[in-house]
Structures are given as C-alpha cells and as structure tokens.
Amino acid sequence: MLRTVHATRYVTPLREGGSLPAIVEADDEGLYVLKFRGAGQGPLALVAEVIAGEIGRVLGLRVPELVTMEVDSALGRNEPDEEIRDLLEASTGLNLGLDYLPGALMFDPAAGDSADPTTASTAVWFDSFVGNVDRTARNPNLLWWHKSLYFIDHGASLIFQHNWCTAEANAVSPFARVGDHVLLPWATEIAAVDPGLRARLGMSIFSEILAMVPNGWLTEDRSAYVRYLSARLQAASSFVEEALRARAELV
C-alpha cells in the first residue's frame, strides 16, 4: 500500500501544467509535488498516476515515491490566488503526492542529454503499454537527479478509463504515438528487453497495484482494470512491433 501523509504547509504552486500541482510539506517533514483530486482532469488522472507509476517501478524504472496525502480545508487559506484557493477547497481529503526531487533538471535532448539503451528501450515499452502520450521532446516528463533518470507525471496514461467502451479495442491496439517518444532514438534494445519485461508483469502484480488506489478515486471495479492490463500484456506484440517499426524509421 502507499504511505499516507498529511499536508502541513502549502509551499508554492508549479505552473508548468494546467492542473496547478504544488510543492507541499507534509507531517513527515518531507516535500512532495501534490497532485490535486479537484483539478480539471479529476481523480482518474490520479488513478493513472498510481497504476502507471507503480508499473514503471516494477519494470525497473526510477519513479519518485508516491504517497496518498490528506489535505485539510485550512491548507492555503491565506493564499492570495483565488484559483489556488478554489482548487484547495475542491481537493479537501485524499490526494496524491510524489516525492519532490530538489535540484532535478528536465531531460533535454536539445542540450545533448541522452539515455542508455536499456533504460530507453524499457521506457518505450512501458509507455507503449500504458499508452502514455506525455513523453515527447516537447514534454518529456523526465528528470535528471543525482545522475539518474526519473520518470514522472503519468496522468495522461490509461486513456481508456475515461471511456470504458473503448477498453477492449485499446487493449490490443499498437501505441500510435510511439514515434514521438523522446527516448526512441536511444531505444536500440526493444526486442531484447521485451521478454523480460513481460515476465515481470501479470495478474497478481496488477491486482497488488490496483489495491493501492483509494476507493473514492475509482469509477470502475478494480477487477476491470486488472482484466484490461492482462489483455494488454497478452497483446504486447502489437505495440512492440509498432515501436520497432517507428525506431527503424529513425535510422
């Protein structure tokens, strides 16, 4: 299960995204990037953060620790920004926090950043599996911290959960946006890492991860997610072949 902490101090908003996440201090004296349940994307974005983030961790990618965070109605009551006050009020209760990585730098291929082939290939496989459209050169959601690459912001994954009528078709489809993946140029080992990544996942792992999601965030039964993820894993060849095709077009 995810640890639960309580927000004690609103530090500063992060205005890079439309959901206005914030840096918040918690009662364990740690700093977290707080993702609000009351933001425009709603709680399903937090569901995607948990499921995709923990799958990435199982696959060996570095993902900052995720925690559930209790937000009291008093938090930010002296905040002068009306939009932020409204967001805090709409998010009273349980929200999601990501361990804040102070001094981390955004991955920037234009500045000469690169990734090792195994990490890049694993990332392309992972983002294709969860359907993450936010790993592009324009919006990489990758951070350099202590000389290691960290994977953040997975709220744009698992789009099927916003329309369950599409889930069955989505589970067996290739990931059409893989050609835009920021790490694709270095992903030379997609075929090599594929069997091992498949072996790390399965229904028991998916069930454990779904158990981490708070009840109030879900609109469907956990078993529906487990069935979807299991079907997606069984059809992995579809997105692996698409990733290999997209990679071949780069060389």
N, C-alpha and C positions, 0 to 999 in steps of 0.2 A: 504493500500500500504506500501511497505518497504520504510524506510527513505533512502535518498541518501546523501552520504558524499563524500568529495574529499580527496584523499590521499595526504598528505603533506610531509611525511618522511618515507623512507624505513628503518626499524629498523634492522631486522635480518631475515634470512631465517630459516624455520623449515624443517629440512631434514629427518623427520621421514617417509614421504611418497614420492612417485615417482613424485608427481605433484609440488613439491617445493613451498608449501604455505609459507607465510611470515608474520611476525608481522609488521604492518604498523600503523603509526599515521595518524589521519585524522583531518580535519579542525574543528571538534567539540571537539578537544583535547582528544579524546578517542583513545585507542589502539584496533586494530582489527586483527584477523587472516584473511589474504587476500587470497581468492581462485581465481586463475587466469583463465580467459577465454581462454588464449592462451596455457594452459598446455595440456599435451598429451591426457587427457580424453575429452578435448573440452568443449564447452558450455553446452552440455547435462548433464554433471556432476553437473554444477551449477543449472540447472533446477531441477535435483533430489534433490539437497541440499535444495532448496526453498520449493518444494512441500512436500517432506518427513518431513523436519524440521517443517514446519507450521502445517502439520497434527499431528505430535507428540505434538506440543504445544496445539492444540485443544483437544487432548486426555488427557491433564493434565501433560505431561512430561516436565521437565525443559530443554529447548533448548536455548542456548545463542541467544541474539537478532541478527537477520540477517539484513544486510543493503546492498544496492547496492552502489558500490564505484567507483567513477571516477578516473582513473589512467591517468596521463599526461605523455607524452613522455619524460619529463625531470626527472621523478622519477627514482632514482637509476642510473643516468647517470655516476656517479662516482664509481659505484660498480665494483670492480676489477674482479669478477667472470663472465666470458663470457656467461656461460649458463644462469645465472640470468639476465644479460643484455638483452639477446635474448628473454627471457620469458617476461620481462617487455615491450619490444618493441612490441611483438606479442599480448600483452594484453592491449594496449592503448585503452581507452574508458571505458565502464561499466563492472565491475567485481563484485564479491560477497565478503562481509566481515562478519565475525562472531565476536561478542563481545569477546575480549580477557579476560580470567579469570586468573589474575595473581596469582601465587602460587598454582594453581589447581594441584591435583595429579591424576594420572591414576588409575582407578579401577583395583585392582589386587587380584583375589580370592586366589592366592598362598600365599599372605601376610595376609590372614584372612579377606579380605573385603567381605561384604555380602550386600544384599538389602532386604527391607521389601517386603512381599508377594504381596501387591497391586501394588507397583511400578514395581517389577519384572514381574508380570503377564501382566500388561499393556504394558510393553516394549516388551515382547514376542509376544503379539497380534499385536502391532504396527509394529514391524519389519517383522512379517509374512505378514501383509497387504501390506507393501511397498516392500517386497522382499529384505530386507537389509542383505547382506551376511557378512557385516563387524561389527559384534557384537559377536566376539568369544573370548575365553580366550587369544588367541594369539594377537588379535587386537580388544579390547573391545570398543574403542571409547566412553568411559565413563569417566567422570572426577568428582572427589570429590572437591567441592568448597564450603566453609563456611558450612560444614557438610551436604551438599545436593548433590545429584547425578544429573549430567548434561549430556545430550545426544548430541553428536557432530558427524560430518563427515558422511553425508548421501549420498554422491556422488555415492556410489555403489548400490543405490536403483533403483527401476523402470527400470530394465534392458530391459524390453520390448521396451522402446522408441528407442533403438538402432536398432531394427528390428520390425517394426510395423506388419509384417506378423504373428508374434507370440503373438500379444496382446490379441486376443480373447481367445486363449487356456491358456495363462498365467493368465488371469483374474479369471478363475475358478479353477485353479490348487492349490494343497496344497503347502506349502513352505517346500521343501525337506530339506533345510539346518537348519531347526529349532532345530534339535538335537544338533547342535554345538553352540547354543546361550549361551553366558556366564552367563546369568541370569536365565536360565531354572531351575537350582536346587532350586531356591527360588520361582519359579512361581507356587505356590500352588493354586492360585485363578483364573486361566484362565477362567474356565467355569462361575465363579461368575461375573467377570468383563465384560465378552463378551456382554451381552445385553446393558449395559450402554455405552460401547464404540461404539457399532453400532449406538446407538441413537444420539451420538454427531456428527456423520458424515452424509453427504447427498449431493445431487447435488448442493444446494445453497452454502454449505461450500466449496465444491470442486471448484466451479466457483469463489468464492472470493479468494481462494488461487491461482488459475491459473492466476487471474488478477494481482497478484504480480510479475509474471515472465516477465522480459523485452522481448519485441518483438524480438530483434535480437538474442536471445538465442534459440528460438523455431524452430523446423523443421516441426512441425505439428500444425494444428489448436488447440487452447485451448479446443474446444469442444470435440476433440478426447480424450484428457486426462480426461475430465470430464466423458465421456462415459465409459472409461476404469475403472476409480476409482469407479464409480457407480456399474459397473458389478462386480468388485472385492468385494465391500461391500455386494452386494446381495448374493455372493457366499462365504461369510465369514465362513460358516460351514466347508468348505473344509480345510481351514488352521487351524481353531480352533481344529478340530478333529485330525489333524496331530500333532499339538502342544501337545494335551492331550496324544496322543499315545507316543510321544517322552518323555514326562515328566514321564509317567508310567514306561518306561524302566529304568529310573534312580533310582527307588525305589523298 
